[in-house]
Amino acid sequence: MARKSARHRKALGQVNSFDTLSAVIIFAICIVFTTVFWTNISYSTQAMVDRNRMEYAALTASDILMENTGTPAEWELDPTNAQMLGLAGAGSPGVLGTDKIGNFTAMNYATSKSFLGLAAEDYYFYIEDLNGNRLYASGNNSLSGKNSVTVTRFGVLSSSGTTTKVRMRLTVYE
């Protein structure tokens, strides 16, 4: 009986080299697959976070321009004292004043970018009539960044008692 148990112990202690090699290869494949999968998830998550941040920046900047009068409400009379931009007329979101647009488009790029709350991003802004004729433009139109978000809003341009339906496009890119 002592022989059987010694033989039995010996059989339990043997390792087949093929079994070991197979286990190591399978383990290595699992590690590589997990690493590649994790890296792809990390990159796609970061890209989604960056895209969401840019969309938020573009929507916020377009709201500032289209829905607000600015601070003070008549900042176009003295742009150097403007605290916040806004292209809308008093009590009329979406109705844009030509004086405000003219002062905004004439503004220094860095200053206008700061007013729009765009720190790391660049922007290009334009207003065109519904036939595609550009009426006003501001910003950097090189669009040299790898990511961009464009927001299109519709409004009315009010000038000397006449109104024109317009399309405002704001592209934010990095």
PyMOL CGO cylinders between C-alpha atoms (Angstrom):
from pymol import cmd
from pymol.cgo import CYLINDER

trace = [
    CYLINDER, 0.00, 0.00, 0.00, 2.89, 2.28, 0.68, 0.3, 1, 1, 1, 1, 1, 1,
    CYLINDER, 2.89, 2.28, 0.68, 4.04, 1.74, -2.88, 0.3, 1, 1, 1, 1, 1, 1,
    CYLINDER, 4.04, 1.74, -2.88, 0.71, 2.76, -4.32, 0.3, 1, 1, 1, 1, 1, 1,
    CYLINDER, 0.71, 2.76, -4.32, 0.55, 5.97, -2.39, 0.3, 1, 1, 1, 1, 1, 1,
    CYLINDER, 0.55, 5.97, -2.39, 4.12, 6.88, -3.35, 0.3, 1, 1, 1, 1, 1, 1,
    CYLINDER, 4.12, 6.88, -3.35, 3.35, 6.15, -6.99, 0.3, 1, 1, 1, 1, 1, 1,
    CYLINDER, 3.35, 6.15, -6.99, 0.11, 8.07, -6.68, 0.3, 1, 1, 1, 1, 1, 1,
    CYLINDER, 0.11, 8.07, -6.68, 1.94, 11.06, -5.22, 0.3, 1, 1, 1, 1, 1, 1,
    CYLINDER, 1.94, 11.06, -5.22, 4.49, 10.94, -7.99, 0.3, 1, 1, 1, 1, 1, 1,
    CYLINDER, 4.49, 10.94, -7.99, 1.76, 10.97, -10.66, 0.3, 1, 1, 1, 1, 1, 1,
    CYLINDER, 1.76, 10.97, -10.66, 0.10, 13.98, -9.07, 0.3, 1, 1, 1, 1, 1, 1,
    CYLINDER, 0.10, 13.98, -9.07, 3.31, 15.97, -9.09, 0.3, 1, 1, 1, 1, 1, 1,
    CYLINDER, 3.31, 15.97, -9.09, 4.09, 15.53, -12.78, 0.3, 1, 1, 1, 1, 1, 1,
    CYLINDER, 4.09, 15.53, -12.78, 3.45, 18.46, -15.11, 0.3, 1, 1, 1, 1, 1, 1,
    CYLINDER, 3.45, 18.46, -15.11, 3.10, 17.99, -18.79, 0.3, 1, 1, 1, 1, 1, 1,
    CYLINDER, 3.10, 17.99, -18.79, 5.12, 20.66, -20.66, 0.3, 1, 1, 1, 1, 1, 1,
    CYLINDER, 5.12, 20.66, -20.66, 2.44, 20.91, -23.36, 0.3, 1, 1, 1, 1, 1, 1,
    CYLINDER, 2.44, 20.91, -23.36, -0.21, 21.71, -20.73, 0.3, 1, 1, 1, 1, 1, 1,
    CYLINDER, -0.21, 21.71, -20.73, 1.99, 24.40, -19.21, 0.3, 1, 1, 1, 1, 1, 1,
    CYLINDER, 1.99, 24.40, -19.21, 2.78, 25.96, -22.58, 0.3, 1, 1, 1, 1, 1, 1,
    CYLINDER, 2.78, 25.96, -22.58, -0.91, 25.96, -23.54, 0.3, 1, 1, 1, 1, 1, 1,
    CYLINDER, -0.91, 25.96, -23.54, -1.89, 27.64, -20.28, 0.3, 1, 1, 1, 1, 1, 1,
    CYLINDER, -1.89, 27.64, -20.28, 0.79, 30.33, -20.66, 0.3, 1, 1, 1, 1, 1, 1,
    CYLINDER, 0.79, 30.33, -20.66, -0.26, 31.06, -24.27, 0.3, 1, 1, 1, 1, 1, 1,
    CYLINDER, -0.26, 31.06, -24.27, -3.95, 31.30, -23.34, 0.3, 1, 1, 1, 1, 1, 1,
    CYLINDER, -3.95, 31.30, -23.34, -3.11, 33.56, -20.40, 0.3, 1, 1, 1, 1, 1, 1,
    CYLINDER, -3.11, 33.56, -20.40, -0.96, 35.81, -22.63, 0.3, 1, 1, 1, 1, 1, 1,
    CYLINDER, -0.96, 35.81, -22.63, -3.72, 36.04, -25.24, 0.3, 1, 1, 1, 1, 1, 1,
    CYLINDER, -3.72, 36.04, -25.24, -6.20, 37.03, -22.52, 0.3, 1, 1, 1, 1, 1, 1,
    CYLINDER, -6.20, 37.03, -22.52, -3.83, 39.72, -21.21, 0.3, 1, 1, 1, 1, 1, 1,
    CYLINDER, -3.83, 39.72, -21.21, -3.23, 41.14, -24.72, 0.3, 1, 1, 1, 1, 1, 1,
    CYLINDER, -3.23, 41.14, -24.72, -6.96, 41.11, -25.53, 0.3, 1, 1, 1, 1, 1, 1,
    CYLINDER, -6.96, 41.11, -25.53, -7.82, 42.83, -22.24, 0.3, 1, 1, 1, 1, 1, 1,
    CYLINDER, -7.82, 42.83, -22.24, -5.13, 45.49, -22.74, 0.3, 1, 1, 1, 1, 1, 1,
    CYLINDER, -5.13, 45.49, -22.74, -6.22, 46.27, -26.32, 0.3, 1, 1, 1, 1, 1, 1,
    CYLINDER, -6.22, 46.27, -26.32, -9.89, 46.34, -25.32, 0.3, 1, 1, 1, 1, 1, 1,
    CYLINDER, -9.89, 46.34, -25.32, -9.20, 48.62, -22.33, 0.3, 1, 1, 1, 1, 1, 1,
    CYLINDER, -9.20, 48.62, -22.33, -7.11, 51.00, -24.44, 0.3, 1, 1, 1, 1, 1, 1,
    CYLINDER, -7.11, 51.00, -24.44, -9.84, 51.28, -27.09, 0.3, 1, 1, 1, 1, 1, 1,
    CYLINDER, -9.84, 51.28, -27.09, -12.48, 51.94, -24.44, 0.3, 1, 1, 1, 1, 1, 1,
    CYLINDER, -12.48, 51.94, -24.44, -10.29, 54.62, -22.84, 0.3, 1, 1, 1, 1, 1, 1,
    CYLINDER, -10.29, 54.62, -22.84, -9.67, 56.41, -26.15, 0.3, 1, 1, 1, 1, 1, 1,
    CYLINDER, -9.67, 56.41, -26.15, -13.31, 56.30, -27.23, 0.3, 1, 1, 1, 1, 1, 1,
    CYLINDER, -13.31, 56.30, -27.23, -14.45, 57.53, -23.82, 0.3, 1, 1, 1, 1, 1, 1,
    CYLINDER, -14.45, 57.53, -23.82, -12.00, 60.44, -23.94, 0.3, 1, 1, 1, 1, 1, 1,
    CYLINDER, -12.00, 60.44, -23.94, -13.09, 61.31, -27.48, 0.3, 1, 1, 1, 1, 1, 1,
    CYLINDER, -13.09, 61.31, -27.48, -16.72, 61.30, -26.35, 0.3, 1, 1, 1, 1, 1, 1,
    CYLINDER, -16.72, 61.30, -26.35, -15.92, 63.53, -23.37, 0.3, 1, 1, 1, 1, 1, 1,
    CYLINDER, -15.92, 63.53, -23.37, -14.05, 65.98, -25.64, 0.3, 1, 1, 1, 1, 1, 1,
    CYLINDER, -14.05, 65.98, -25.64, -16.93, 66.00, -28.15, 0.3, 1, 1, 1, 1, 1, 1,
    CYLINDER, -16.93, 66.00, -28.15, -19.50, 66.64, -25.40, 0.3, 1, 1, 1, 1, 1, 1,
    CYLINDER, -19.50, 66.64, -25.40, -17.38, 69.48, -24.00, 0.3, 1, 1, 1, 1, 1, 1,
    CYLINDER, -17.38, 69.48, -24.00, -17.16, 71.09, -27.44, 0.3, 1, 1, 1, 1, 1, 1,
    CYLINDER, -17.16, 71.09, -27.44, -20.90, 70.67, -28.06, 0.3, 1, 1, 1, 1, 1, 1,
    CYLINDER, -20.90, 70.67, -28.06, -21.63, 72.30, -24.72, 0.3, 1, 1, 1, 1, 1, 1,
    CYLINDER, -21.63, 72.30, -24.72, -19.25, 75.18, -25.50, 0.3, 1, 1, 1, 1, 1, 1,
    CYLINDER, -19.25, 75.18, -25.50, -20.82, 75.71, -28.95, 0.3, 1, 1, 1, 1, 1, 1,
    CYLINDER, -20.82, 75.71, -28.95, -24.40, 75.61, -27.66, 0.3, 1, 1, 1, 1, 1, 1,
    CYLINDER, -24.40, 75.61, -27.66, -23.59, 77.94, -24.77, 0.3, 1, 1, 1, 1, 1, 1,
    CYLINDER, -23.59, 77.94, -24.77, -21.85, 80.43, -27.08, 0.3, 1, 1, 1, 1, 1, 1,
    CYLINDER, -21.85, 80.43, -27.08, -24.74, 80.35, -29.58, 0.3, 1, 1, 1, 1, 1, 1,
    CYLINDER, -24.74, 80.35, -29.58, -27.22, 80.95, -26.74, 0.3, 1, 1, 1, 1, 1, 1,
    CYLINDER, -27.22, 80.95, -26.74, -25.14, 83.90, -25.55, 0.3, 1, 1, 1, 1, 1, 1,
    CYLINDER, -25.14, 83.90, -25.55, -25.25, 85.43, -29.02, 0.3, 1, 1, 1, 1, 1, 1,
    CYLINDER, -25.25, 85.43, -29.02, -28.82, 84.67, -30.09, 0.3, 1, 1, 1, 1, 1, 1,
    CYLINDER, -28.82, 84.67, -30.09, -30.83, 84.84, -26.88, 0.3, 1, 1, 1, 1, 1, 1,
    CYLINDER, -30.83, 84.84, -26.88, -29.22, 87.62, -24.83, 0.3, 1, 1, 1, 1, 1, 1,
    CYLINDER, -29.22, 87.62, -24.83, -28.99, 91.36, -25.19, 0.3, 1, 1, 1, 1, 1, 1,
    CYLINDER, -28.99, 91.36, -25.19, -25.65, 91.47, -23.42, 0.3, 1, 1, 1, 1, 1, 1,
    CYLINDER, -25.65, 91.47, -23.42, -24.58, 93.42, -20.37, 0.3, 1, 1, 1, 1, 1, 1,
    CYLINDER, -24.58, 93.42, -20.37, -25.20, 96.30, -20.41, 0.3, 1, 1, 1, 1, 1, 1,
    CYLINDER, -25.20, 96.30, -20.41, -28.18, 95.79, -22.74, 0.3, 1, 1, 1, 1, 1, 1,
    CYLINDER, -28.18, 95.79, -22.74, -26.92, 98.50, -25.10, 0.3, 1, 1, 1, 1, 1, 1,
    CYLINDER, -26.92, 98.50, -25.10, -23.26, 97.45, -25.04, 0.3, 1, 1, 1, 1, 1, 1,
    CYLINDER, -23.26, 97.45, -25.04, -22.98, 98.21, -28.76, 0.3, 1, 1, 1, 1, 1, 1,
    CYLINDER, -22.98, 98.21, -28.76, -22.94, 101.94, -27.93, 0.3, 1, 1, 1, 1, 1, 1,
    CYLINDER, -22.94, 101.94, -27.93, -19.70, 101.48, -25.97, 0.3, 1, 1, 1, 1, 1, 1,
    CYLINDER, -19.70, 101.48, -25.97, -18.14, 98.05, -26.65, 0.3, 1, 1, 1, 1, 1, 1,
    CYLINDER, -18.14, 98.05, -26.65, -15.19, 98.75, -24.36, 0.3, 1, 1, 1, 1, 1, 1,
    CYLINDER, -15.19, 98.75, -24.36, -17.54, 98.62, -21.35, 0.3, 1, 1, 1, 1, 1, 1,
    CYLINDER, -17.54, 98.62, -21.35, -19.26, 95.39, -22.40, 0.3, 1, 1, 1, 1, 1, 1,
    CYLINDER, -19.26, 95.39, -22.40, -19.37, 92.78, -19.66, 0.3, 1, 1, 1, 1, 1, 1,
    CYLINDER, -19.37, 92.78, -19.66, -21.25, 90.16, -21.65, 0.3, 1, 1, 1, 1, 1, 1,
    CYLINDER, -21.25, 90.16, -21.65, -22.07, 89.87, -25.34, 0.3, 1, 1, 1, 1, 1, 1,
    CYLINDER, -22.07, 89.87, -25.34, -25.48, 89.35, -26.82, 0.3, 1, 1, 1, 1, 1, 1,
    CYLINDER, -25.48, 89.35, -26.82, -26.79, 90.12, -30.28, 0.3, 1, 1, 1, 1, 1, 1,
    CYLINDER, -26.79, 90.12, -30.28, -30.52, 90.05, -29.51, 0.3, 1, 1, 1, 1, 1, 1,
    CYLINDER, -30.52, 90.05, -29.51, -32.66, 93.12, -29.09, 0.3, 1, 1, 1, 1, 1, 1,
    CYLINDER, -32.66, 93.12, -29.09, -34.25, 93.97, -25.75, 0.3, 1, 1, 1, 1, 1, 1,
    CYLINDER, -34.25, 93.97, -25.75, -37.10, 91.55, -25.04, 0.3, 1, 1, 1, 1, 1, 1,
    CYLINDER, -37.10, 91.55, -25.04, -36.68, 89.91, -28.44, 0.3, 1, 1, 1, 1, 1, 1,
    CYLINDER, -36.68, 89.91, -28.44, -34.59, 86.72, -28.38, 0.3, 1, 1, 1, 1, 1, 1,
    CYLINDER, -34.59, 86.72, -28.38, -33.70, 85.71, -31.92, 0.3, 1, 1, 1, 1, 1, 1,
    CYLINDER, -33.70, 85.71, -31.92, -34.16, 89.24, -33.29, 0.3, 1, 1, 1, 1, 1, 1,
    CYLINDER, -34.16, 89.24, -33.29, -30.63, 90.46, -33.93, 0.3, 1, 1, 1, 1, 1, 1,
    CYLINDER, -30.63, 90.46, -33.93, -29.45, 94.05, -34.08, 0.3, 1, 1, 1, 1, 1, 1,
    CYLINDER, -29.45, 94.05, -34.08, -27.06, 95.08, -36.86, 0.3, 1, 1, 1, 1, 1, 1,
    CYLINDER, -27.06, 95.08, -36.86, -25.13, 97.47, -34.58, 0.3, 1, 1, 1, 1, 1, 1,
    CYLINDER, -25.13, 97.47, -34.58, -24.44, 94.67, -32.10, 0.3, 1, 1, 1, 1, 1, 1,
    CYLINDER, -24.44, 94.67, -32.10, -23.40, 92.28, -34.86, 0.3, 1, 1, 1, 1, 1, 1,
    CYLINDER, -23.40, 92.28, -34.86, -21.18, 94.92, -36.43, 0.3, 1, 1, 1, 1, 1, 1,
    CYLINDER, -21.18, 94.92, -36.43, -19.41, 95.60, -33.13, 0.3, 1, 1, 1, 1, 1, 1,
    CYLINDER, -19.41, 95.60, -33.13, -19.06, 91.90, -32.40, 0.3, 1, 1, 1, 1, 1, 1,
    CYLINDER, -19.06, 91.90, -32.40, -17.51, 91.13, -35.80, 0.3, 1, 1, 1, 1, 1, 1,
    CYLINDER, -17.51, 91.13, -35.80, -15.15, 94.12, -35.48, 0.3, 1, 1, 1, 1, 1, 1,
    CYLINDER, -15.15, 94.12, -35.48, -14.01, 92.99, -32.03, 0.3, 1, 1, 1, 1, 1, 1,
    CYLINDER, -14.01, 92.99, -32.03, -10.53, 91.58, -31.42, 0.3, 1, 1, 1, 1, 1, 1,
    CYLINDER, -10.53, 91.58, -31.42, -10.57, 87.77, -31.83, 0.3, 1, 1, 1, 1, 1, 1,
    CYLINDER, -10.57, 87.77, -31.83, -9.11, 87.04, -28.38, 0.3, 1, 1, 1, 1, 1, 1,
    CYLINDER, -9.11, 87.04, -28.38, -11.60, 89.41, -26.73, 0.3, 1, 1, 1, 1, 1, 1,
    CYLINDER, -11.60, 89.41, -26.73, -14.62, 87.96, -28.52, 0.3, 1, 1, 1, 1, 1, 1,
    CYLINDER, -14.62, 87.96, -28.52, -13.42, 84.43, -27.76, 0.3, 1, 1, 1, 1, 1, 1,
    CYLINDER, -13.42, 84.43, -27.76, -13.21, 85.32, -24.08, 0.3, 1, 1, 1, 1, 1, 1,
    CYLINDER, -13.21, 85.32, -24.08, -16.74, 86.81, -24.11, 0.3, 1, 1, 1, 1, 1, 1,
    CYLINDER, -16.74, 86.81, -24.11, -18.06, 83.60, -25.66, 0.3, 1, 1, 1, 1, 1, 1,
    CYLINDER, -18.06, 83.60, -25.66, -16.47, 81.52, -22.91, 0.3, 1, 1, 1, 1, 1, 1,
    CYLINDER, -16.47, 81.52, -22.91, -14.17, 79.65, -25.28, 0.3, 1, 1, 1, 1, 1, 1,
    CYLINDER, -14.17, 79.65, -25.28, -10.86, 79.05, -23.56, 0.3, 1, 1, 1, 1, 1, 1,
    CYLINDER, -10.86, 79.05, -23.56, -9.18, 76.14, -25.35, 0.3, 1, 1, 1, 1, 1, 1,
    CYLINDER, -9.18, 76.14, -25.35, -11.35, 76.20, -28.47, 0.3, 1, 1, 1, 1, 1, 1,
    CYLINDER, -11.35, 76.20, -28.47, -11.33, 78.41, -31.54, 0.3, 1, 1, 1, 1, 1, 1,
    CYLINDER, -11.33, 78.41, -31.54, -14.43, 79.58, -33.36, 0.3, 1, 1, 1, 1, 1, 1,
    CYLINDER, -14.43, 79.58, -33.36, -15.80, 80.82, -36.66, 0.3, 1, 1, 1, 1, 1, 1,
    CYLINDER, -15.80, 80.82, -36.66, -19.10, 82.68, -36.74, 0.3, 1, 1, 1, 1, 1, 1,
    CYLINDER, -19.10, 82.68, -36.74, -21.16, 83.96, -39.63, 0.3, 1, 1, 1, 1, 1, 1,
    CYLINDER, -21.16, 83.96, -39.63, -24.62, 85.20, -40.42, 0.3, 1, 1, 1, 1, 1, 1,
    CYLINDER, -24.62, 85.20, -40.42, -26.11, 84.69, -43.86, 0.3, 1, 1, 1, 1, 1, 1,
    CYLINDER, -26.11, 84.69, -43.86, -29.49, 85.27, -45.40, 0.3, 1, 1, 1, 1, 1, 1,
    CYLINDER, -29.49, 85.27, -45.40, -31.56, 82.24, -46.36, 0.3, 1, 1, 1, 1, 1, 1,
    CYLINDER, -31.56, 82.24, -46.36, -30.17, 82.44, -49.93, 0.3, 1, 1, 1, 1, 1, 1,
    CYLINDER, -30.17, 82.44, -49.93, -26.66, 81.80, -48.59, 0.3, 1, 1, 1, 1, 1, 1,
    CYLINDER, -26.66, 81.80, -48.59, -25.30, 85.36, -48.93, 0.3, 1, 1, 1, 1, 1, 1,
    CYLINDER, -25.30, 85.36, -48.93, -22.88, 86.06, -46.07, 0.3, 1, 1, 1, 1, 1, 1,
    CYLINDER, -22.88, 86.06, -46.07, -23.76, 89.25, -44.27, 0.3, 1, 1, 1, 1, 1, 1,
    CYLINDER, -23.76, 89.25, -44.27, -21.36, 89.13, -41.30, 0.3, 1, 1, 1, 1, 1, 1,
    CYLINDER, -21.36, 89.13, -41.30, -18.43, 86.93, -40.28, 0.3, 1, 1, 1, 1, 1, 1,
    CYLINDER, -18.43, 86.93, -40.28, -16.06, 86.77, -37.34, 0.3, 1, 1, 1, 1, 1, 1,
    CYLINDER, -16.06, 86.77, -37.34, -13.44, 84.45, -35.96, 0.3, 1, 1, 1, 1, 1, 1,
    CYLINDER, -13.44, 84.45, -35.96, -10.87, 82.16, -37.48, 0.3, 1, 1, 1, 1, 1, 1,
    CYLINDER, -10.87, 82.16, -37.48, -12.17, 80.36, -40.56, 0.3, 1, 1, 1, 1, 1, 1,
    CYLINDER, -12.17, 80.36, -40.56, -9.13, 78.13, -41.06, 0.3, 1, 1, 1, 1, 1, 1,
    CYLINDER, -9.13, 78.13, -41.06, -10.87, 75.30, -39.17, 0.3, 1, 1, 1, 1, 1, 1,
    CYLINDER, -10.87, 75.30, -39.17, -7.50, 73.66, -38.69, 0.3, 1, 1, 1, 1, 1, 1,
    CYLINDER, -7.50, 73.66, -38.69, -8.55, 71.58, -35.72, 0.3, 1, 1, 1, 1, 1, 1,
    CYLINDER, -8.55, 71.58, -35.72, -9.18, 67.87, -35.73, 0.3, 1, 1, 1, 1, 1, 1,
    CYLINDER, -9.18, 67.87, -35.73, -12.57, 68.14, -34.02, 0.3, 1, 1, 1, 1, 1, 1,
    CYLINDER, -12.57, 68.14, -34.02, -15.34, 70.62, -34.73, 0.3, 1, 1, 1, 1, 1, 1,
    CYLINDER, -15.34, 70.62, -34.73, -18.96, 71.22, -33.78, 0.3, 1, 1, 1, 1, 1, 1,
    CYLINDER, -18.96, 71.22, -33.78, -21.26, 73.50, -35.78, 0.3, 1, 1, 1, 1, 1, 1,
    CYLINDER, -21.26, 73.50, -35.78, -24.45, 74.97, -34.35, 0.3, 1, 1, 1, 1, 1, 1,
    CYLINDER, -24.45, 74.97, -34.35, -26.98, 76.48, -36.75, 0.3, 1, 1, 1, 1, 1, 1,
    CYLINDER, -26.98, 76.48, -36.75, -29.64, 78.85, -35.43, 0.3, 1, 1, 1, 1, 1, 1,
    CYLINDER, -29.64, 78.85, -35.43, -32.27, 80.85, -37.26, 0.3, 1, 1, 1, 1, 1, 1,
    CYLINDER, -32.27, 80.85, -37.26, -33.28, 84.38, -36.41, 0.3, 1, 1, 1, 1, 1, 1,
    CYLINDER, -33.28, 84.38, -36.41, -34.36, 87.72, -37.76, 0.3, 1, 1, 1, 1, 1, 1,
    CYLINDER, -34.36, 87.72, -37.76, -32.02, 90.58, -38.59, 0.3, 1, 1, 1, 1, 1, 1,
    CYLINDER, -32.02, 90.58, -38.59, -33.59, 93.91, -37.75, 0.3, 1, 1, 1, 1, 1, 1,
    CYLINDER, -33.59, 93.91, -37.75, -32.21, 97.06, -39.35, 0.3, 1, 1, 1, 1, 1, 1,
    CYLINDER, -32.21, 97.06, -39.35, -33.94, 100.43, -39.76, 0.3, 1, 1, 1, 1, 1, 1,
    CYLINDER, -33.94, 100.43, -39.76, -37.43, 98.98, -39.57, 0.3, 1, 1, 1, 1, 1, 1,
    CYLINDER, -37.43, 98.98, -39.57, -36.79, 96.18, -42.08, 0.3, 1, 1, 1, 1, 1, 1,
    CYLINDER, -36.79, 96.18, -42.08, -36.39, 92.56, -41.13, 0.3, 1, 1, 1, 1, 1, 1,
    CYLINDER, -36.39, 92.56, -41.13, -34.56, 89.75, -42.86, 0.3, 1, 1, 1, 1, 1, 1,
    CYLINDER, -34.56, 89.75, -42.86, -34.66, 86.07, -41.94, 0.3, 1, 1, 1, 1, 1, 1,
    CYLINDER, -34.66, 86.07, -41.94, -31.13, 84.87, -41.32, 0.3, 1, 1, 1, 1, 1, 1,
    CYLINDER, -31.13, 84.87, -41.32, -29.15, 81.78, -40.43, 0.3, 1, 1, 1, 1, 1, 1,
    CYLINDER, -29.15, 81.78, -40.43, -26.39, 82.03, -37.84, 0.3, 1, 1, 1, 1, 1, 1,
    CYLINDER, -26.39, 82.03, -37.84, -23.66, 79.39, -37.84, 0.3, 1, 1, 1, 1, 1, 1,
    CYLINDER, -23.66, 79.39, -37.84, -21.11, 79.03, -35.11, 0.3, 1, 1, 1, 1, 1, 1,
    CYLINDER, -21.11, 79.03, -35.11, -18.35, 76.46, -35.52, 0.3, 1, 1, 1, 1, 1, 1,
    CYLINDER, -18.35, 76.46, -35.52, -16.25, 75.64, -32.49, 0.3, 1, 1, 1, 1, 1, 1,
    CYLINDER, -16.25, 75.64, -32.49, -13.11, 73.59, -33.06, 0.3, 1, 1, 1, 1, 1, 1,
    CYLINDER, -13.11, 73.59, -33.06, -9.86, 72.57, -31.45, 0.3, 1, 1, 1, 1, 1, 1,
]
cmd.load_cgo(trace, "trace")
